[in-house]
């Protein structure tokens, strides 16, 4: 009797597995240097609704200056000490975007080939190179303390009379921090890195208390903080023993067919000596300049990779386990997974989108919207942050009704 029941179940499981493999094998992944365009109507989309979405994106262009130094000054400089720009910046282009449905480009606008700063979308690339390190066993577990992976680091300064060493995870508090709390922005890492004190990034409370505030236990309080993100980038550089842009190029960007125009910058003072060579420790965003400079097509390719849970045309570039962790809500902020995977599980971020959708977001606003339920990826650049949901709502209005 048991055998009779198990046989149909086994056959059903095999059928589902085969269907899943066929589905993955038939998914469209654009080859390097090309991307097939399909008309919205050919894929069952509403062309008029898509045109309305594009019009909305243009109408709701960010009110911040296109000059990114001025934009950063308006966003942070008025409230922050140590606000000096130390990484490269450039004026941005016009409102830009791409909509990908079932892997195909169905709409685009603006200047999708233009290489612009993408601010904190950089963090999603940073967490990905950490993910590859975990997948390859360079980091045994995200629950390991980071301190055990980071030796004293020599600052590269050929004009200095005496070499300067960094100990970014040596304090009593920092020694307790795991890769997981660093990735979730719940570390409360303390210190000064590249001339920026942790407390000076989006300071809270009274100025006279900024330097004396109590430390929070790791994992208990979420705070968006680029100094701590840069500490994670420095730690990851130490683990890889090579510049992170080279890691990203080798393990992610080349395999997904990205162009050769993206660049990942650090600061003019974020250079270290690594195996006898000067290496720049890159930044996790454009808060003080630097970070990822990239075009919309390359952003869309990365979005398509995350849509397929790290799989690109049958090749698992990021393990499914890593993507699952990245999409797991942070207890101190359920709307955040690993940096910079913003979650919509409670539908507070994007009320018009499914709970399964997630977004890679950077200031500007730049965002990569990823919607597995609709097999959809959208890159939207230079839109008002408050208009994100309105944009997504209009894109989804063009999709076939479920």
Secondary structure, 3 states (H helix, E strand, C coil): CHHHHHHHHHHHHHHHHHHHHHHHHHCCCCCCCCCCECCHHHHCCCHHHHHHHHHHHHHCECCCCCCHHHHHHHHHHCCCCCCCCCCCCCCCCCCEEEEEECCEEEEEECCCCCCEECHHHHHHHHHHHHHHHHHCCCCCCCCCEHHHHCCCEEECCCCCCCCCEECCCCCCCHHHCEHHHHHCCCCCCCCEECCEEHHHCCCCCCHHHCCCCCCCCCCCCCCCCHHHHHHHHHHHHHHHCCCHHHHHHHHHHCCCCCCCCCEEEEEEEEEEEECCEEEEEECCCCCCCCEEEECHHHHHHHHHHHHCCCEECCEECCCHHHHHHHCCCECCECCECCCCEEECCCCCCCCCCCCCCEEEEECCCEEEEEEHHHCEEEEEECECHHHHHHHHHHHHHCCCCC
